[in-house]
Amino acid sequence: VKNRRENRLFSVYFLADQRPPRTSRFWTTFLSQEVAFFEGMEKLSRKLGLAVVFMEIHKVKRGHYEARFTKLFDDASNTRENEVMLRCIHEMERLIREQPEYW
């Protein structure tokens, strides 16, 4: 928040296990099951008007990986409630369906 206020460049990465706290979680269907997700990414990106970039990692060969970045939103403050979460969840499902052996 301080970096945003001071107009500094910064990045925020969200990596989370699939066990969000009871007080801050978003429920939706993921791979045909009701699942809870952390809400932090949605809340922070919308509050600060951040761009949202999805990173996918693909295994090229043993010990070698390739990262691809796709911008999902230029300014999350212009999104509807839960739109950021649902788009990221959609991207995760797509990756799992493409390469289920890495899930």
C-alpha positions in Angstrom: 0.0 0.0 0.0 2.9 2.3 0.8 4.5 1.7 -2.5 1.3 2.4 -4.3 0.8 5.7 -2.4 4.3 6.8 -3.2 3.8 5.8 -6.9 6.6 3.2 -6.8 6.8 0.2 -9.0 6.1 -3.1 -7.2 4.9 -6.6 -7.7 2.7 -8.8 -5.4 2.8 -12.6 -5.9 0.1 -14.8 -4.5 0.9 -18.4 -3.8 -1.4 -20.3 -1.4 -2.3 -23.7 -0.2 -5.9 -24.8 -0.6 -6.8 -24.1 3.0 -8.0 -20.5 3.5 -8.9 -19.2 7.0 -12.6 -19.4 7.9 -12.9 -15.6 8.1 -11.6 -14.8 4.6 -12.5 -17.3 1.9 -14.5 -17.4 -1.3 -16.5 -20.5 -2.2 -17.1 -21.6 -5.8 -17.1 -24.7 -8.0 -13.6 -25.9 -9.0 -13.2 -29.0 -11.1 -16.8 -29.9 -10.3 -16.4 -29.6 -6.5 -17.3 -26.9 -4.0 -14.0 -25.4 -2.9 -12.9 -22.4 -0.8 -10.2 -20.0 -2.0 -8.2 -17.2 -0.3 -9.7 -13.8 -1.1 -6.6 -11.7 -0.6 -5.7 -11.5 -4.2 -9.1 -10.2 -5.2 -9.4 -7.7 -2.3 -5.9 -6.3 -2.7 -5.9 -6.0 -6.5 -9.3 -4.3 -6.5 -8.5 -2.0 -3.7 -5.2 -0.8 -5.2 -6.3 -0.9 -8.8 -3.6 -3.4 -9.8 -3.0 -5.2 -13.0 -3.6 -8.9 -12.6 -1.2 -11.2 -14.4 -1.6 -15.0 -14.4 1.6 -17.1 -14.4 1.6 -20.6 -15.8 4.5 -22.9 -15.6 5.1 -25.8 -18.0 7.6 -28.5 -17.7 9.8 -28.6 -20.9 11.9 -31.6 -19.7 13.3 -32.9 -16.5 14.6 -29.9 -14.5 13.6 -27.4 -17.1 10.5 -25.3 -17.0 9.0 -22.4 -18.9 6.9 -19.6 -17.4 4.2 -17.8 -19.4 2.6 -14.6 -18.2 -0.9 -13.5 -19.3 -2.4 -10.2 -18.3 -6.0 -10.8 -17.2 -6.9 -7.2 -16.1 -5.2 -3.9 -16.6 -6.9 -2.4 -13.5 -8.7 -4.7 -11.1 -10.6 -1.8 -9.5 -12.7 -1.7 -12.7 -13.9 -5.3 -12.2 -17.1 -6.7 -10.7 -16.9 -8.3 -7.3 -15.3 -11.8 -7.5 -14.5 -11.3 -11.2 -10.7 -11.5 -10.6 -11.1 -14.7 -8.5 -13.3 -16.4 -11.0 -11.0 -15.6 -13.9 -7.9 -16.9 -12.1 -9.9 -20.0 -11.0 -10.9 -20.5 -14.7 -7.2 -20.3 -15.8 -6.2 -22.8 -13.1 -8.8 -25.3 -14.3 -7.7 -24.8 -17.9 -4.1 -25.6 -17.0 -5.1 -28.7 -15.0 -7.2 -30.0 -17.8 -4.4 -29.4 -20.3 -1.8 -31.2 -18.1 -3.5 -33.2 -15.4 -0.4 -35.2 -14.7 1.1 -32.1 -12.9 -1.8 -31.5 -10.6 
